[in-house]
Structures are given as structure tokens and as C-alpha cells.
Amino acid sequence: MAIMWANVRQVKARPVADGGRATPPKSPLDCLAKASPQSDGEGKPVSWQLPAECTEDSRNPADDLIMGFLPAWSDGFSDAFKEGIGNAVMDETRGPARGETPRRYAFAGAEIEAPKLGPGLYVVATPIGNLRDVTLRALEILAAADLIACEDTRVSRKLLDRYGIRRPLTPYHDHNAEKARPKLLSALAKQAAVALISDAGTPLVSDPGFKLVRDAQIVGHPVTAAPGASSVLTALVLAGLPTDSFLFDGFLPAKSAQRRTRIAELARVPATLVLFETGPRLAPALRDLASGLGPRQAAVCRELTKLHEEVRRGDLTTLAQHYEHTGEKRGEIALVIAPAAGEATDGEPAEIGDLLRDALARGSVKDAVAEVATLTGRSRRELYQHALALREGTRDDPAD
């Protein structure tokens, strides 16, 4: 059995007292917390005994609705209820049930009740550094969700506390995903609204979540995305490098040999590259990138949107030397690397021809083909035919 929001009232924003912290209304259902189960012979609760102070005068019809759910406590509903999944008990006419954590968020000095949220999985982008970059839609979803799945509850709690959101959190990350994913799918099967967030930015982009989204879609649960901040796109627009075609490849391998192999593969990609890197590995990675990609222009984007944001531009060799000796390496880092000099990101033959003509003017066909192949990642056989055609003055019949 799943308990859903029956009716969510839109309320006018009201000033938040006590220096900006929301003061929740007193709960009229204090007596419900003191109720004790009356069990049958097998230990199954069949009724609930209210304490003496909870007389008929202290209850209203909505209490009977809530009390009606209590016998199901031992039939599997209790786990969901205790964990915050499906615990949004509401009366059709009076809003959140007494004892229910208010589904509200604080914004601009006011406390705002979140709109009703239907069941399903909500993939929500969160700020990558500056908490003011959160979207209003993200706040509404997080405030209304039955459960929030996050990488690190301590990190996510900072965002929720900043906006006065009090919803249950559960960890979901690479190390516990196999055990946590079935529980989240079970919550979705009970018609819960589950929000998925990462420590920063858009979930699934170099973060866990792909398998959860895939499995939820396979069984037919609604999956909705609430877009927002992304360190990949933020770095790309700040780098001052071509943006018409780019490849995001996450983190390079930690070991140098594997890293160099991957860089050799990336050298053939005719597009701007966006990578993530850690501070301790930044200088070695830049050295390997300079060795494998040549003197390409690049930008090191560090601590984006934060107080100590830095975007340092230059060729890979210069950047490697800077961060090996004096450069600050703390914080979150994204690397943006330009395509090879003169490389056409759309692979237009005309621009390939310009490169070949320039190389042919300085050397043999063999040397020109080798040079352009290194720059563009194109096959030598294709370039050789093109070079022969240019040398003979026609591409249609290079033998003439």
C-alpha cells in the first residue's frame, strides 16, 4: 500500500521568522506518536490504543484516516513509512497530516509550499559550487519528493539546509548502487516520488545513476529530468575554444601507461575535448596530453562558480609546466582541449586540402601525409590519395 499526497494546497509565501529559518507549525497529532499496538496471538497488530489524554475531543475526522493505515504497519508498509517513502499522509481538505514534515522550501525570505509531485524518478541537477545557481524547479521537486537519493548525504544536506528543505535522504553511489538500486525501484513501485541528485551538477554525467534510470524506464516508471548546472558546459563556455563539436570523456586513467593509450585514442577525435582531473594527477596528465596531442591550446578550469574560480589558458606544454611547479591544484578541475591546429571539426575535405597543400609546399608527399594524419586523425591511405591528386593538379585522376 502506498500513501500519496491526496491534495496539495498552494499557499501564499509567508515571512520566515527567527532569522530566516522556517518554524514548522505545531503538530496536533502528538497523541498519535504515543499510540501503542494491540496485537493478536501471532504478534500482528490489529488495533491501536491511544493514551488516555487523547480523548475524542482531541481528534478530528482526519485522524481516523491516519489511524486506518496503522494496522498495515507490520505488513510491509512500515519500512516505507519509517524511511520516508510514501509518508505524505494528507487529508483531502486540510493539507499535510499532523506529524508530517512540511513539504516546503525557503526562498527570498519566504517559506513556500511545494506543488504536488506525481510518482516517478526525478533526475535533478544541483549547483556545482555556488548554491544560488539552483533552479526554482529543483527546489520544488526536492521539497516535494518522498525520498532523495544522493551520493553523499552530508554534501547534499548543505544544499537542503540552505533552502529549508526537510526531506529524507538515502545514499546512492558507486559503492552501494547494487544494493541500493532495488530499494529505490521498490519505492517507485509503491508510487513514491524519488529525486536523484549528485554531489554537484547534473546526475549521470560522470556520476552514478545510469542503471537506475535504465531499470526504472524498463519497468515503466516515469522518469523526468530537471536540467540545471553542469561543470562540463560551464568549462566549455569559459575556455574560449571551439564549441560546435566536443567530446566529454570523464576522467583519464590514473596510471600513466593506460592514460597515454587513451590519449592516443583521443588524438584521432576531430573535436574539442572536455576532461575531468584531480589535483594530484593534474600535472602528470597535462604532460602526457602535451606529449600525445602536441602543442594544442587548452584551458584548465578550476573551482568553477566558487569564490576561487580560476580559468588558465595556454598550450598544453606551458600549462603542464605551470601546474608542475607553482599552479594551485586544489578543488574540482575540468580540462578543455582544442582540436588540432587547423583541424576542421566537421571534417570538410576543403580544409583537409588546405593542410595538405601547406605541408606539400614544405616537403614530400610522404612527409605531408604523416603530418596531416597526426593533426587530423585521418587515415594515411585516404590522405595519400588526396595528396597525390593535389600534387598532380587534380583529385579525380591523380595518375595523369
PEFENWO-V607277 format. One record per residue. N is the residue number from 1. RES is the residue in one small letter. OMEGA is omega in whole degrees, -180 to 180 (NA if undefined). D_LAST is the distance of its C-alpha to the last C-alpha in whole Angstrom. Layout:
BEGIN
((N;RES;OMEGA;D_LAST) (N;RES;OMEGA;D_LAST))
END
This chain:
BEGIN
((1;m;178;82) (2;a;179;80) (3;i;-177;81) (4;m;171;79) (5;w;-180;80) (6;a;-178;82) (7;n;-179;82) (8;v;-179;80) (9;r;171;82) (10;q;-180;80) (11;v;177;82) (12;k;178;82) (13;a;178;81) (14;r;-177;84) (15;p;178;85) (16;v;-178;85) (17;a;173;88) (18;d;173;88) (19;g;174;86) (20;g;178;83) (21;r;-178;83) (22;a;176;84) (23;t;-177;88) (24;p;179;87) (25;p;177;90) (26;k;-179;93) (27;s;176;93) (28;p;-177;96) (29;l;179;95) (30;d;-178;96) (31;c;-179;99) (32;l;180;96) (33;a;-178;95) (34;k;-179;98) (35;a;-180;98) (36;s;-179;99) (37;p;173;98) (38;q;-170;100) (39;s;172;99) (40;d;-177;100) (41;g;-179;101) (42;e;178;98) (43;g;180;97) (44;k;180;95) (45;p;179;96) (46;v;176;97) (47;s;-178;98) (48;w;-178;99) (49;q;177;102) (50;l;176;102) (51;p;-173;104) (52;a;-177;107) (53;e;180;106) (54;c;180;104) (55;t;178;106) (56;e;-178;105) (57;d;-177;106) (58;s;-177;103) (59;r;173;100) (60;n;-176;99) (61;p;-179;97) (62;a;178;93) (63;d;180;95) (64;d;177;96) (65;l;-179;92) (66;i;-179;91) (67;m;180;94) (68;g;179;93) (69;f;-171;90) (70;l;178;91) (71;p;179;92) (72;a;-175;89) (73;w;-176;88) (74;s;-178;89) (75;d;176;86) (76;g;-179;83) (77;f;-173;83) (78;s;-178;85) (79;d;179;82) (80;a;-178;80) (81;f;-177;82) (82;k;-178;83) (83;e;178;79) (84;g;-179;79) (85;i;179;77) (86;g;-177;79) (87;n;-179;82) (88;a;-180;81) (89;v;-179;85) (90;m;173;85) (91;d;-176;88) (92;e;-171;87) (93;t;-170;89) (94;r;174;89) (95;g;-174;86) (96;p;178;85) (97;a;180;88) (98;r;-175;91) (99;g;179;89) (100;e;177;86) (101;t;-178;83) (102;p;179;83) (103;r;-174;79) (104;r;173;78) (105;y;-180;76) (106;a;-179;77) (107;f;177;75) (108;a;176;76) (109;g;-180;80) (110;a;176;80) (111;e;-173;81) (112;i;178;79) (113;e;-177;79) (114;a;176;76) (115;p;180;75) (116;k;-179;75) (117;l;180;72) (118;g;180;71) (119;p;178;71) (120;g;179;67) (121;l;-179;65) (122;y;179;64) (123;v;-167;61) (124;v;175;62) (125;a;179;61) (126;t;-177;63) (127;p;178;62) (128;i;179;60) (129;g;-180;63) (130;n;-175;65) (131;l;178;67) (132;r;179;67) (133;d;179;64) (134;v;179;65) (135;t;177;65) (136;l;179;68) (137;r;178;66) (138;a;179;66) (139;l;-180;70) (140;e;-179;71) (141;i;-178;69) (142;l;-180;71) (143;a;-177;74) (144;a;-175;74) (145;a;174;73) (146;d;-177;75) (147;l;178;73) (148;i;176;70) (149;a;-175;68) (150;c;179;67) (151;e;-177;65) (152;d;-176;68) (153;t;-180;72) (154;r;179;73) (155;v;-178;69) (156;s;180;70) (157;r;179;73) (158;k;178;73) (159;l;-178;71) (160;l;178;73) (161;d;-180;76) (162;r;-178;75) (163;y;172;75) (164;g;-178;78) (165;i;-179;76) (166;r;178;78) (167;r;-178;77) (168;p;179;77) (169;l;174;74) (170;t;-177;72) (171;p;174;70) (172;y;-177;66) (173;h;-174;64) (174;d;-173;62) (175;h;-179;65) (176;n;-172;67) (177;a;-177;64) (178;e;179;65) (179;k;-176;69) (180;a;-175;69) (181;r;179;66) (182;p;179;68) (183;k;178;71) (184;l;177;69) (185;l;176;68) (186;s;177;72) (187;a;178;73) (188;l;179;70) (189;a;177;72) (190;k;176;75) (191;q;177;73) (192;a;172;73) (193;a;-176;71) (194;v;176;69) (195;a;177;67) (196;l;178;65) (197;i;174;64) (198;s;179;62) (199;d;-180;64) (200;a;175;61) (201;g;-176;59) (202;t;179;57) (203;p;179;58) (204;l;178;55) (205;v;-174;53) (206;s;178;53) (207;d;178;57) (208;p;176;59) (209;g;-177;59) (210;f;-177;56) (211;k;178;58) (212;l;178;61) (213;v;-180;59) (214;r;-177;57) (215;d;178;61) (216;a;180;62) (217;q;-179;60) (218;i;-178;60) (219;v;172;64) (220;g;177;63) (221;h;177;65) (222;p;176;64) (223;v;-176;61) (224;t;177;61) (225;a;173;59) (226;a;-172;61) (227;p;-180;58) (228;g;-174;59) (229;a;176;58) (230;s;180;55) (231;s;179;54) (232;v;-178;50) (233;l;178;50) (234;t;178;52) (235;a;-178;50) (236;l;-176;47) (237;v;180;48) (238;l;-173;50) (239;a;-177;47) (240;g;-179;45) (241;l;-177;42) (242;p;-178;39) (243;t;-174;41) (244;d;179;39) (245;s;-179;38) (246;f;178;40) (247;l;173;41) (248;f;-175;45) (249;d;175;45) (250;g;-179;49) (251;f;171;50) (252;l;177;48) (253;p;-178;49) (254;a;-178;52) (255;k;-172;51) (256;s;-177;49) (257;a;179;47) (258;q;179;46) (259;r;180;46) (260;r;177;43) (261;t;180;41) (262;r;179;42) (263;i;177;40) (264;a;177;37) (265;e;-180;37) (266;l;-179;37) (267;a;-179;35) (268;r;-179;32) (269;v;-178;34) (270;p;-177;32) (271;a;172;36) (272;t;-179;39) (273;l;174;41) (274;v;-177;45) (275;l;169;47) (276;f;176;51) (277;e;177;52) (278;t;180;56) (279;g;-179;57) (280;p;-177;58) (281;r;-173;54) (282;l;-177;52) (283;a;177;52) (284;p;179;50) (285;a;179;48) (286;l;177;47) (287;r;180;46) (288;d;178;44) (289;l;178;42) (290;a;179;41) (291;s;-175;40) (292;g;-176;38) (293;l;-179;37) (294;g;-174;37) (295;p;178;38) (296;r;173;38) (297;q;-177;41) (298;a;176;43) (299;a;173;47) (300;v;-176;50) (301;c;-173;52) (302;r;176;56) (303;e;-177;59) (304;l;-180;58) (305;t;-179;60) (306;k;-175;63) (307;l;-176;65) (308;h;178;63) (309;e;179;59) (310;e;172;57) (311;v;-179;53) (312;r;-177;51) (313;r;178;48) (314;g;176;45) (315;d;-173;43) (316;l;-179;43) (317;t;180;44) (318;t;179;47) (319;l;179;48) (320;a;180;49) (321;q;-179;50) (322;h;-176;53) (323;y;175;54) (324;e;-174;54) (325;h;-170;57) (326;t;-172;58) (327;g;175;57) (328;e;-175;59) (329;k;-179;58) (330;r;175;61) (331;g;179;61) (332;e;-173;58) (333;i;173;54) (334;a;177;51) (335;l;175;48) (336;v;-173;45) (337;i;-178;42) (338;a;170;39) (339;p;178;35) (340;a;-177;33) (341;a;179;32) (342;g;-177;30) (343;e;177;29) (344;a;-176;29) (345;t;177;32) (346;d;173;30) (347;g;-178;27) (348;e;180;25) (349;p;-178;21) (350;a;-179;21) (351;e;174;24) (352;i;179;22) (353;g;178;19) (354;d;179;21) (355;l;-180;23) (356;l;180;19) (357;r;-180;19) (358;d;-180;22) (359;a;179;22) (360;l;180;18) (361;a;-177;20) (362;r;-177;23) (363;g;-177;21) (364;s;177;19) (365;v;-178;16) (366;k;-179;19) (367;d;180;22) (368;a;179;20) (369;v;179;20) (370;a;-179;24) (371;e;-177;25) (372;v;177;24) (373;a;178;25) (374;t;-178;28) (375;l;-170;29) (376;t;-176;28) (377;g;179;28) (378;r;-178;25) (379;s;-179;24) (380;r;180;21) (381;r;179;19) (382;e;-178;18) (383;l;180;18) (384;y;178;16) (385;q;179;13) (386;h;-179;14) (387;a;177;14) (388;l;180;10) (389;a;179;9) (390;l;-179;12) (391;r;-179;11) (392;e;176;7) (393;g;177;9) (394;t;176;8) (395;r;-175;10) (396;d;-178;9) (397;d;-175;6) (398;p;-179;6) (399;a;-177;4) (400;d;NA;0))
END
